């Protein structure tokens, strides 16, 4: 219901941008648990530009970040807008420790 209200007043792009910011942070923190070589900068670069520049690390790290991006792109297609809004609201209460 709330998503439809946002859409009707033309701020769906704002919602998408907020969800994207959350997705980058989530992918970074999730990946960092399993791979200490993952950086926020590399994660953001892959999410926003689909690649990295001047990277000299292990390719496994890039594949892990790319897989997180691919999984993230499936999320909106397979959930109801209300579910996406729920996760976004929950993430707003999380501390931003990047």
Buried (B, 14 or more C-beta within 10 A) or exposed (E): EEBEEBEEEEEBEEBEEBBEBBBBBBBBBBBBEEBEEBBBEBBBBBBEEEEBEEBEEEEEBBEBBBEBBEEBEEBBEEEEBEEBBEBBEEBEEEEEEE
